[in-house]
Amino acid sequence: MIAKTLRKWFKEHHRPRFSGLEILKYIGPGLLVTVGFIDPGNWASNVAAGAGYGYSLLWMVTLSTLMLIVLQHNAAHLGIATGLCLSEAAVEHLRPLPARVLLATAMLAAVATALAELLGAAIALNMLFRIPIWAGTILTTAFVAWLLYSNSYRRIERFVIGFVSLIGLSFIYELTLVHIPWSEAARCWFTPSMPHGSIPIIMSVLGAVVMPHNLFLHSEVIQSRQWHLEDKEVIRHQLRYEFADTLLSMLVGWGINSAMILVAAATFFAQGAAVDQLEQAQAMLRPILGNSAALVFALALLMAGLSSSLTAAMAGGSIFAGIFSEPFDIKDAHSRLGVALTLVPAALCIFLIATPFQGLVVSQILLSVQLPLTIFLQFRLTASRKVMGEFVNTSWHNFVLAVISIVVVGLNILLLQDMLFG
C-alpha cells in the first residue's frame, strides 16, 4: 500500500524536462528485457540451429525480432497509458477465473524460463571451474536471490546492462575468429526455409526470442520511468522515447542471437559436427578457434545465465504480485513470494533433468506454446478503449498484432503435427 501511494504521488508531482538528451533517461527498460532473449535457452536453440542447419534458420531470428519489437512496444504502451503492468491489467479487466488461469500459465512460463537461465549459469560454472551442475544451480540461485532481495531496481538495471554489453563484445570477438559467407548469411536472414526436421528448432528459436515473461516484465519496468499519468503530453513523450529504447534494445538482441547462429554454423556445421550439449560446443571450439574462444564462450554464457535469471525472477514476482492487484516491489510480501515461487521450483526441476542441453531446448518450446495466450491477453487489453482510453491501439496496430497471433498459432500447429506424425 505504501509503495502504491508513493508511486502515485511521484507520478502526480514530478514532471520531466523534455530536452535533446531526454531519451537517455529512458534507456534501460528495453535493455533489461533484451537479456531475456540472449539467455542460455537462446544459446541452446541457436547453437542447435546453427550446428544442425547452418545459416538457413537465420530468418527465424529476424522474424522473431520483428514480432518482438511490436509486442514489447505494445506491452510497454499498456504500462505507460494505464499505469498497470500486464498482470495487474488482466486482473482488473478480465473475469476472475480466466485472469487467474491465464496468469497461472504465465507463472509456469516464468518458472520454465528461470529453469533455463539457472541451468545455463550452472553449465558455465561447470565449464569454467568444474563445479557440478547441482552445486552450480544452488550457487546461482542463492546469488540471484541475494541480489534481488538486497538491491534496488536501478542497481540491478545497471548490472544487467553491463552484462548485455559484455555478452555483445564476446560475440563480436568470436565473429572475428571465423570466416562467414556474408552473402549467404544475408540471404538467409530474409529468406524463410524449413529444412526437414527443423520445426522443433524453429519453435525453440521462437520461444527463446519472443518470451511471455518478457512481455509481463516490460509492462512493469517501463513504469520506473513514469511521471504524472494525468498529463497527456507526458504520456505521448514517454511512448515516443520508449519506442526508441525498445527498437535499439531489440536490434542489439537480434545482432547477438544472429552471431550465435553464425558462429555455430561457421564452426560446427562447417565441420559436420552435431552438437547436443553446450559443454560439447565449448570443447569443440577449443581445437577449432583456440583456448581464448572457448574461455570467452563460457564467460559469456555465465553472464547471460546470471543476468537473465534476475529478469526471469523479476517477471515471476511481477506476475504474482499482479494477481493481487499490486505492482512489483521487492519489499512487498507478494513480490518476494513471487520471486521465490519462480526460482525455487526452477532450481528443483534442474535436479530431475537427465540431459541439460535438451532441457534448455524443451524449456524454450514450452514458452512458445504458452506465448499465444499472452499475446491474446495483450491484444485484448490494448485494443480496448475502456482499458486504454485515447491511447487505444490503432486499426493498423490491431492488424499487425492479429497477424503475429496467426503466425504464432500456425507455428504451434506445425510443432504439434511434427510431434504427432514425425
Secondary structure as GFF3:
##gff-version 3
##sequence-region A 1 422
A	DSSP	alpha_helix	2	13	.	.	.	ID=ss1
A	DSSP	three_ten_helix	22	26	.	.	.	ID=ss2
A	DSSP	alpha_helix	29	34	.	.	.	ID=ss3
A	DSSP	three_ten_helix	35	37	.	.	.	ID=ss4
A	DSSP	alpha_helix	40	53	.	.	.	ID=ss5
A	DSSP	alpha_helix	58	82	.	.	.	ID=ss6
A	DSSP	alpha_helix	86	93	.	.	.	ID=ss7
A	DSSP	alpha_helix	96	129	.	.	.	ID=ss8
A	DSSP	alpha_helix	133	150	.	.	.	ID=ss9
A	DSSP	alpha_helix	153	176	.	.	.	ID=ss10
A	DSSP	alpha_helix	182	190	.	.	.	ID=ss11
A	DSSP	alpha_helix	199	209	.	.	.	ID=ss12
A	DSSP	alpha_helix	212	221	.	.	.	ID=ss13
A	DSSP	three_ten_helix	222	225	.	.	.	ID=ss14
A	DSSP	alpha_helix	232	264	.	.	.	ID=ss15
A	DSSP	pi_helix	265	269	.	.	.	ID=ss16
A	DSSP	alpha_helix	270	271	.	.	.	ID=ss17
A	DSSP	alpha_helix	278	289	.	.	.	ID=ss18
A	DSSP	alpha_helix	291	323	.	.	.	ID=ss19
A	DSSP	alpha_helix	333	350	.	.	.	ID=ss20
A	DSSP	alpha_helix	356	382	.	.	.	ID=ss21
A	DSSP	alpha_helix	385	388	.	.	.	ID=ss22
A	DSSP	three_ten_helix	389	391	.	.	.	ID=ss23
A	DSSP	alpha_helix	395	421	.	.	.	ID=ss24
###
